[in-house]
């Protein structure tokens, strides 16, 4: 009986795909368009955004990631089947590993909106929304190549293989 309880608890813990920071009650459901239109109004708001990494650079206070924004799907993955709404920057106080956060990697981040950027020397454009990241999650590279796209329940099956 004890073995059964251990196995069941292990299987149930495997169902949580994101760290607990992504489930915070403080996260606001702001769209990219709302923040792009009036970033100062939404400054210091906690959001969860995702997209595809374009570039990662080290800056004096950590790392700066250039991301193409995509809306998140049910599993908090970037929905790359929908059109991108634009670009944003993620500022991290930690030095991020370029081998993990490489170009074309899908990520989701939770953080505080700091307003619009002034990194014109780094990325050539100003006015991009910037998030000060509290947590960043890089999605596995090969999950889109699996067959769960055609079989929605198959995603959960692959967790236990």
N, CA, C and O of each residue as an XYZ file, in Angstrom:
644
protein
N       0.829     -1.201      0.000
C       0.000      0.000      0.000
C       0.870      1.260      0.000
O       0.569      2.224     -0.703
N       1.941      1.251      0.783
C       2.823      2.407      0.838
C       3.469      2.656     -0.527
O       3.616      3.800     -0.956
N       3.848      1.579     -1.194
C       4.449      1.712     -2.518
C       3.467      2.367     -3.490
O       3.848      3.224     -4.287
N       2.211      1.956     -3.417
C       1.178      2.524     -4.277
C       1.030      4.029     -4.034
O       0.914      4.796     -4.990
N       1.031      4.457     -2.783
C       0.910      5.881     -2.464
C       2.119      6.668     -2.963
O       1.973      7.793     -3.442
N       3.290      6.093     -2.856
C       4.497      6.759     -3.345
C       4.436      6.922     -4.857
O       4.767      7.984     -5.386
N       4.012      5.870     -5.551
C       3.921      5.933     -7.015
C       2.872      6.962     -7.439
O       3.123      7.751     -8.351
N       1.717      6.968     -6.803
C       0.659      7.923     -7.147
C       1.117      9.351     -6.879
O       0.885     10.232     -7.707
N       1.752      9.598     -5.757
C       2.215     10.959     -5.473
C       3.295     11.386     -6.449
O       3.349     12.553     -6.834
N       4.150     10.468     -6.855
C       5.180     10.786     -7.855
C       4.537     11.137     -9.193
O       4.946     12.099     -9.844
N       3.549     10.376     -9.603
C       2.888     10.640    -10.879
C       2.129     11.966    -10.856
O       2.125     12.701    -11.844
N       1.498     12.263     -9.748
C       0.781     13.534     -9.648
C       1.737     14.715     -9.632
O       1.410     15.776    -10.164
N       2.895     14.556     -9.043
C       3.860     15.653     -9.037
C       4.439     15.874    -10.424
O       4.877     16.985    -10.725
N       4.458     14.869    -11.271
C       4.975     15.003    -12.635
C       4.039     15.826    -13.511
O       4.453     16.301    -14.569
N       2.808     16.004    -13.103
C       1.844     16.749    -13.914
C       2.075     18.253    -13.857
O       1.622     18.971    -14.748
N       2.753     18.740    -12.857
C       3.028     20.167    -12.782
C       4.233     20.473    -13.664
O       5.340     20.004    -13.399
N       4.012     21.259    -14.712
C       5.054     21.484    -15.698
C       5.823     22.776    -15.475
O       6.927     22.924    -16.000
N       5.283     23.701    -14.727
C       5.940     24.976    -14.488
C       6.252     25.158    -13.008
O       5.543     24.625    -12.154
N       7.305     25.905    -12.700
C       7.606     26.208    -11.299
C       6.471     27.006    -10.649
O       5.632     27.588    -11.337
N       6.460     27.021     -9.340
C       5.368     27.664     -8.599
C       5.298     29.173     -8.834
O       4.234     29.763     -8.649
N       6.385     29.809     -9.232
C       6.370     31.254     -9.485
C       5.402     31.624    -10.601
O       4.939     32.762    -10.666
N       5.094     30.679    -11.474
C       4.201     30.949    -12.601
C       2.733     30.831    -12.231
O       1.866     31.109    -13.059
N       2.441     30.431    -11.018
C       1.056     30.271    -10.568
C       0.646     31.337     -9.563
O      -0.366     31.177     -8.880
N       1.395     32.403     -9.460
C       1.125     33.448     -8.483
C      -0.222     34.139     -8.747
O      -0.616     34.348     -9.894
N      -0.903     34.481     -7.673
C      -2.184     35.177     -7.793
C      -1.997     36.638     -8.208
O      -2.957     37.289     -8.620
N      -0.781     37.152     -8.103
C      -0.510     38.547     -8.451
C      -0.386     38.786     -9.955
O      -0.343     39.936    -10.390
N      -0.328     37.733    -10.746
C      -0.138     37.879    -12.196
C      -1.386     38.485    -12.825
O      -2.498     37.992    -12.638
N      -1.177     39.563    -13.573
C      -2.263     40.246    -14.270
C      -2.330     39.768    -15.720
O      -1.299     39.473    -16.324
N      -3.515     39.692    -16.268
C      -3.713     39.239    -17.652
C      -3.693     40.445    -18.596
O      -4.720     40.822    -19.159
N      -2.523     41.035    -18.757
C      -2.386     42.170    -19.670
C      -1.911     41.681    -21.024
O      -1.050     40.806    -21.113
N      -2.476     42.249    -22.077
C      -2.044     41.887    -23.415
C      -0.852     42.739    -23.818
O      -0.571     43.776    -23.218
N      -0.166     42.279    -24.839
C       0.979     43.015    -25.363
C       0.527     44.384    -25.866
O       1.204     45.385    -25.635
N      -0.602     44.432    -26.545
C      -1.094     45.698    -27.114
C      -1.373     46.731    -26.025
O      -1.078     47.912    -26.209
N      -1.934     46.306    -24.896
C      -2.215     47.232    -23.796
C      -0.923     47.854    -23.265
O      -0.864     49.062    -23.033
N       0.089     47.048    -23.078
C       1.345     47.539    -22.518
C       2.092     48.378    -23.550
O       2.682     49.401    -23.203
N       2.073     47.967    -24.792
C       2.755     48.720    -25.855
C       2.139     50.112    -25.995
O       2.849     51.094    -26.214
N       0.826     50.186    -25.867
C       0.114     51.456    -25.998
C       0.430     52.406    -24.841
O       0.665     53.594    -25.061
N       0.436     51.891    -23.619
C       0.650     52.752    -22.459
C       1.439     51.996    -21.387
O       0.871     51.509    -20.409
N       2.732     51.909    -21.584
C       3.582     51.140    -20.672
C       3.698     51.784    -19.302
O       3.795     51.084    -18.295
N       3.687     53.101    -19.252
C       3.824     53.792    -17.962
C       2.634     53.521    -17.048
O       2.785     53.464    -15.827
N       1.471     53.356    -17.628
C       0.273     53.066    -16.842
C       0.379     51.690    -16.176
O      -0.120     51.493    -15.068
N       1.024     50.753    -16.849
C       1.113     49.382    -16.356
C       2.455     49.076    -15.692
O       2.784     47.915    -15.448
N       3.215     50.108    -15.407
C       4.512     49.914    -14.767
C       4.325     49.246    -13.403
O       3.358     49.521    -12.694
N       5.266     48.365    -13.047
C       5.247     47.611    -11.795
C       4.096     46.612    -11.699
O       3.707     46.211    -10.602
N       3.556     46.212    -12.847
C       2.506     45.198    -12.885
C       3.147     43.844    -13.163
O       4.029     43.732    -14.014
N       2.711     42.839    -12.459
C       3.239     41.479    -12.573
C       2.531     40.764    -13.721
O       1.307     40.636    -13.699
N       3.279     40.293    -14.729
C       2.691     39.644    -15.898
C       3.401     38.330    -16.211
O       4.503     38.064    -15.732
N       2.740     37.526    -17.022
C       3.319     36.286    -17.538
C       3.214     36.354    -19.059
O       2.119     36.299    -19.619
N       4.365     36.475    -19.719
C       4.430     36.575    -21.172
C       5.358     35.508    -21.718
O       6.230     34.996    -21.015
N       5.155     35.188    -22.975
C       6.008     34.199    -23.607
C       6.305     34.548    -25.038
O       5.744     35.488    -25.601
N       7.197     33.777    -25.615
C       7.550     33.995    -27.000
C       8.760     33.177    -27.399
O       9.105     32.176    -26.770
N       9.392     33.636    -28.463
C      10.559     32.963    -29.024
C      11.763     33.876    -28.861
O      11.707     35.058    -29.200
N      12.845     33.325    -28.344
C      14.066     34.104    -28.116
C      14.662     34.519    -29.459
O      14.835     33.695    -30.357
N      14.971     35.801    -29.580
C      15.642     36.329    -30.760
C      17.138     36.467    -30.480
O      17.975     36.095    -31.303
N      17.458     37.007    -29.307
C      18.859     37.259    -28.980
C      19.016     37.333    -27.466
O      18.073     37.669    -26.748
N      20.203     37.018    -26.995
C      20.539     37.123    -25.580
C      21.881     37.816    -25.471
O      22.860     37.407    -26.095
N      21.916     38.875    -24.664
C      23.168     39.617    -24.458
C      23.406     39.798    -22.976
O      22.476     39.918    -22.179
N      24.682     39.814    -22.634
C      25.051     40.118    -21.260
C      25.199     41.628    -21.124
O      25.798     42.285    -21.976
N      24.651     42.161    -20.052
C      24.806     43.577    -19.717
C      25.449     43.639    -18.340
O      25.623     42.614    -17.680
N      25.799     44.842    -17.912
C      26.529     44.976    -16.652
C      25.757     44.454    -15.447
O      26.371     44.049    -14.460
N      24.441     44.454    -15.503
C      23.656     44.030    -14.346
C      23.006     42.659    -14.531
O      22.099     42.310    -13.775
N      23.444     41.878    -15.510
C      22.850     40.559    -15.717
C      22.766     40.215    -17.193
O      23.763     40.267    -17.912
N      21.563     39.861    -17.640
C      21.341     39.509    -19.038
C      20.123     40.232    -19.577
O      19.218     40.610    -18.833
N      20.123     40.413    -20.880
C      19.023     41.066    -21.581
C      18.628     40.185    -22.751
O      19.443     39.902    -23.629
N      17.366     39.749    -22.762
C      16.875     38.837    -23.782
C      15.849     39.550    -24.666
O      14.892     40.143    -24.167
N      16.057     39.484    -25.971
C      15.142     40.037    -26.960
C      14.203     38.911    -27.373
O      14.665     37.860    -27.818
N      12.894     39.110    -27.236
C      11.917     38.041    -27.436
C      10.821     38.499    -28.388
O      10.336     39.627    -28.298
N      10.432     37.602    -29.310
C       9.271     37.850    -30.158
C       8.047     37.342    -29.401
O       7.964     36.162    -29.062
N       7.102     38.240    -29.139
C       5.939     37.916    -28.307
C       4.948     37.039    -29.065
O       4.633     37.298    -30.227
N       4.464     36.001    -28.393
C       3.344     35.184    -28.852
C       2.405     34.994    -27.676
O       2.865     34.871    -26.540
N       1.098     34.965    -27.917
C       0.177     34.685    -26.807
C       0.411     33.265    -26.297
O       0.876     32.397    -27.035
N       0.085     33.043    -25.037
C       0.298     31.736    -24.427
C      -0.923     30.851    -24.611
O      -2.056     31.331    -24.615
N      -0.681     29.550    -24.764
C      -1.790     28.610    -24.881
C      -2.207     28.117    -23.493
O      -1.785     28.671    -22.478
N      -3.021     27.091    -23.459
C      -3.557     26.555    -22.214
C      -2.455     26.088    -21.262
O      -2.605     26.183    -20.044
N      -1.356     25.586    -21.813
C      -0.267     25.066    -20.999
C       0.803     26.121    -20.724
O       1.878     25.791    -20.224
N       0.525     27.374    -21.042
C       1.462     28.498    -20.891
C       2.671     28.380    -21.809
O       3.767     28.830    -21.474
N       2.461     27.781    -22.946
C       3.496     27.739    -23.978
C       3.171     28.802    -25.015
O       1.998     29.101    -25.236
N       4.179     29.380    -25.655
C       3.900     30.334    -26.734
C       3.150     29.638    -27.873
O       3.569     28.587    -28.358
N       2.048     30.235    -28.284
C       1.242     29.675    -29.372
C       1.762     30.233    -30.691
O       1.270     31.253    -31.176
N       2.749     29.569    -31.266
C       3.403     30.092    -32.463
C       2.561     29.910    -33.718
O       2.955     30.344    -34.800
N       1.407     29.273    -33.579
C       0.490     29.166    -34.716
C      -0.255     30.488    -34.928
O      -0.765     30.743    -36.018
N      -0.316     31.307    -33.913
C      -0.961     32.623    -34.011
C       0.089     33.650    -34.418
O       1.284     33.428    -34.221
N      -0.347     34.764    -34.981
C       0.645     35.782    -35.384
C       1.280     36.475    -34.177
O       0.642     36.675    -33.143
N       2.535     36.830    -34.340
C       3.245     37.558    -33.291
C       2.717     38.983    -33.232
O       2.342     39.566    -34.249
N       2.696     39.529    -32.029
C       2.220     40.898    -31.854
C       3.357     41.909    -31.795
O       3.110     43.114    -31.840
N       4.583     41.444    -31.696
C       5.704     42.369    -31.622
C       6.840     41.790    -30.805
O       6.949     40.576    -30.635
N       7.679     42.671    -30.304
C       8.867     42.268    -29.560
C       8.858     42.899    -28.177
O       8.250     43.947    -27.960
N       9.541     42.243    -27.247
C       9.745     42.820    -25.925
C      11.094     42.345    -25.411
O      11.709     41.445    -25.984
N      11.544     42.955    -24.331
C      12.817     42.594    -23.717
C      12.582     42.041    -22.321
O      11.687     42.483    -21.600
N      13.395     41.072    -21.961
C      13.384     40.521    -20.610
C      14.739     40.826    -19.992
O      15.781     40.447    -20.526
N      14.707     41.513    -18.865
C      15.932     41.811    -18.132
C      16.009     40.863    -16.947
O      15.063     40.740    -16.169
N      17.152     40.194    -16.820
C      17.365     39.267    -15.716
C      18.580     39.717    -14.924
O      19.595     40.107    -15.500
N      18.475     39.662    -13.617
C      19.609     40.022    -12.773
C      20.669     38.926    -12.780
O      21.824     39.171    -12.429
N      20.278     37.726    -13.178
C      21.218     36.610    -13.269
C      21.815     36.582    -14.673
O      21.199     37.036    -15.637
N      23.007     36.050    -14.764
C      23.604     35.795    -16.071
C      22.960     34.528    -16.629
O      23.090     33.448    -16.053
N      22.269     34.674    -17.752
C      21.586     33.538    -18.369
C      22.532     32.800    -19.309
O      23.370     33.409    -19.974
N      22.386     31.504    -19.352
C      23.247     30.655    -20.175
C      22.787     30.695    -21.634
O      21.651     30.318    -21.922
N      23.644     31.143    -22.564
C      23.251     31.194    -23.974
C      23.051     29.810    -24.591
O      22.460     29.699    -25.665
N      23.529     28.761    -23.935
C      23.285     27.417    -24.444
C      21.868     26.947    -24.124
O      21.347     26.048    -24.785
N      21.253     27.541    -23.130
C      19.871     27.215    -22.789
C      18.913     28.161    -23.494
O      17.917     27.723    -24.069
N      19.205     29.450    -23.455
C      18.327     30.469    -24.038
C      18.882     30.922    -25.385
O      19.258     32.081    -25.556
N      18.927     30.002    -26.325
C      19.462     30.310    -27.647
C      18.362     30.830    -28.570
O      17.177     30.735    -28.251
N      18.755     31.369    -29.691
C      17.820     31.913    -30.668
C      16.857     30.824    -31.142
O      17.277     29.705    -31.435
N      15.591     31.147    -31.214
C      14.465     30.300    -31.626
C      13.942     29.407    -30.499
O      13.065     28.580    -30.749
N      14.443     29.541    -29.280
C      13.960     28.765    -28.133
C      12.683     29.398    -27.612
O      12.608     30.617    -27.456
N      11.689     28.585    -27.345
C      10.423     29.077    -26.804
C      10.532     29.187    -25.290
O      10.992     28.265    -24.615
N      10.099     30.335    -24.770
C      10.204     30.581    -23.330
C       8.916     31.205    -22.811
O       8.099     31.714    -23.578
N       8.756     31.155    -21.511
C       7.714     31.904    -20.815
C       8.385     32.538    -19.604
O       9.227     31.922    -18.950
N       8.002     33.774    -19.318
C       8.629     34.511    -18.219
C       7.574     35.184    -17.363
O       6.524     35.600    -17.852
N       7.867     35.283    -16.097
C       7.038     36.015    -15.148
C       7.901     37.139    -14.603
O       9.042     36.931    -14.191
N       7.327     38.338    -14.610
C       8.094     39.466    -14.099
C       7.279     40.733    -14.014
O       6.073     40.744    -14.259
N       7.963     41.791    -13.665
C       7.348     43.102    -13.464
C       7.647     43.984    -14.671
O       8.788     44.055    -15.128
N       6.636     44.642    -15.175
C       6.821     45.561    -16.295
C       7.571     46.791    -15.809
O       7.172     47.434    -14.838
N       8.656     47.107    -16.491
C       9.462     48.279    -16.128
C       9.198     49.471    -17.031
O       9.790     50.532    -16.835
N       8.337     49.325    -17.999
C       8.065     50.412    -18.935
C       8.663     50.101    -20.288
O       8.878     48.941    -20.640
N       8.932     51.169    -21.051
C       9.536     50.975    -22.371
C      11.042     51.101    -22.280
O      11.570     51.776    -21.397
N      11.726     50.446    -23.203
C      13.178     50.347    -23.143
C      13.871     51.587    -23.674
O      13.296     52.409    -24.388
N      15.112     51.676    -23.296
C      15.986     52.717    -23.840
C      17.294     52.078    -24.298
O      18.356     52.697    -24.227
N      17.208     50.839    -24.765
C      18.387     50.108    -25.220
C      18.567     50.250    -26.728
O      18.739     49.250    -27.424
N      18.530     51.459    -27.232
C      18.655     51.667    -28.671
C      20.037     51.279    -29.182
O      20.173     50.858    -30.330
N      21.066     51.415    -28.343
C      22.404     51.030    -28.778
C      22.552     49.511    -28.860
O      23.378     49.011    -29.623
N      21.752     48.768    -28.073
C      21.841     47.319    -28.065
C      20.982     46.681    -29.150
O      21.446     45.792    -29.864
N      19.748     47.123    -29.279
C      18.826     46.479    -30.208
C      18.321     47.391    -31.314
O      17.526     46.951    -32.144
N      18.743     48.613    -31.355
C      18.420     49.485    -32.470
C      17.027     50.083    -32.459
O      16.667     50.804    -33.390
N      16.245     49.811    -31.452
C      14.925     50.426    -31.390
C      14.579     50.715    -29.939
O      14.934     49.959    -29.034
N      13.895     51.796    -29.742
C      13.435     52.137    -28.404
C      11.938     51.926    -28.351
O      11.289     51.760    -29.384
N      11.402     51.934    -27.174
C       9.963     51.818    -27.017
C       9.449     50.401    -26.935
O       8.236     50.193    -26.978
N      10.331     49.410    -26.818
C       9.862     48.044    -26.614
C       9.522     47.844    -25.141
O      10.251     48.325    -24.274
N       8.424     47.141    -24.843
C       8.136     46.842    -23.437
C       9.253     45.997    -22.828
O       9.818     45.124    -23.486
N       9.561     46.273    -21.559
C      10.604     45.514    -20.874
C      10.061     44.942    -19.574
O       9.359     45.614    -18.818
N      10.408     43.673    -19.336
C      10.007     42.967    -18.122
C      11.261     42.657    -17.310
O      12.256     42.172    -17.848
N      11.202     42.939    -16.023
C      12.257     42.516    -15.102
C      11.851     41.139    -14.591
O      10.931     41.017    -13.783
N      12.533     40.110    -15.061
C      12.114     38.730    -14.832
C      12.307     38.278    -13.401
O      13.342     38.533    -12.786
N      11.303     37.606    -12.881
C      11.394     36.920    -11.590
C      11.676     35.437    -11.824
O      12.363     34.793    -11.031
N      11.135     34.899    -12.932
C      11.370     33.495    -13.296
C      11.227     33.368    -14.809
O      10.377     34.012    -15.425
N      12.077     32.522    -15.396
C      12.029     32.247    -16.835
C      12.069     30.738    -17.003
O      12.867     30.048    -16.368
N      11.192     30.235    -17.871
C      11.154     28.800    -18.146
C      11.347     28.588    -19.636
O      10.609     29.144    -20.449
N      12.339     27.782    -19.995
C      12.585     27.425    -21.393
C      11.890     26.090    -21.669
O      12.117     25.106    -20.965
N      11.048     26.067    -22.690
C      10.332     24.844    -23.031
C      11.246     23.893    -23.784
O      12.155     24.334    -24.486
N      11.015     22.592    -23.647
C      11.829     21.617    -24.384
C      11.767     21.866    -25.884
O      10.736     22.275    -26.417
N      12.866     21.617    -26.545
C      12.970     21.918    -27.966
C      12.087     21.004    -28.806
O      11.444     21.473    -29.745
N      12.041     19.726    -28.497
C      11.405     18.759    -29.386
C       9.915     18.549    -29.135
O       9.313     17.713    -29.810
N       9.288     19.264    -28.199
C       7.904     18.912    -27.889
C       6.954     19.189    -29.041
O       5.944     18.495    -29.163
N       7.229     20.170    -29.892
C       6.347     20.440    -31.026
C       6.439     19.368    -32.098
O       5.522     19.214    -32.905
N       7.532     18.632    -32.111
C       7.688     17.586    -33.112
C       6.952     16.313    -32.711
O       6.843     15.383    -33.510
N       6.449     16.264    -31.489
C       5.693     15.100    -31.051
C       4.301     15.131    -31.668
O       3.880     16.142    -32.230
N       3.621     14.056    -31.560
C       2.331     13.932    -32.224
C       1.168     14.473    -31.401
O       0.023     14.349    -31.833
N       1.408     15.063    -30.242
C       0.279     15.511    -29.429
C      -0.493     16.644    -30.078
O      -1.629     16.909    -29.685
N       0.094     17.330    -31.072
C      -0.637     18.385    -31.771
C      -1.898     17.808    -32.399
O      -2.936     18.471    -32.421
N      -1.822     16.597    -32.904
C      -2.977     15.954    -33.526
C      -3.763     15.121    -32.529
O      -4.859     14.652    -32.837
N      -3.220     14.937    -31.355
C      -3.857     14.134    -30.317
C      -3.671     14.874    -28.983
O      -2.681     14.643    -28.289
N      -4.604     15.755    -28.617
C      -4.399     16.594    -27.421
C      -4.108     15.815    -26.139
O      -3.359     16.299    -25.290
N      -4.675     14.631    -25.980
C      -4.418     13.875    -24.751
C      -3.061     13.184    -24.790
O      -2.570     12.733    -23.754
N      -2.452     13.095    -25.955
C      -1.163     12.405    -26.072
C      -0.048     13.173    -25.388
O       0.974     12.585    -25.033
N      -0.221     14.473    -25.196
C       0.806     15.244    -24.492
C       1.042     14.663    -23.107
O       2.185     14.537    -22.667
N      -0.049     14.307    -22.412
C       0.089     13.788    -21.061
C       0.693     12.386    -21.073
O       1.376     11.998    -20.126
N       0.446     11.632    -22.130
C       1.037     10.313    -22.232
C       2.558     10.394    -22.339
O       3.268      9.557    -21.783
N       3.054     11.396    -23.050
C       4.500     11.485    -23.230
C       5.228     11.873    -21.950
O       6.439     11.669    -21.857
N       4.534     12.424    -20.962
C       5.165     12.761    -19.702
C       5.630     11.520    -18.943
O       6.561     11.592    -18.141
N       4.989     10.395    -19.194
C       5.265      9.197    -18.416
C       6.059      8.157    -19.208
O       6.227      7.040    -18.720
N       6.545      8.466    -20.382
C       7.330      7.501    -21.162
C       8.766      7.564    -20.793
O       9.578      6.823    -21.346
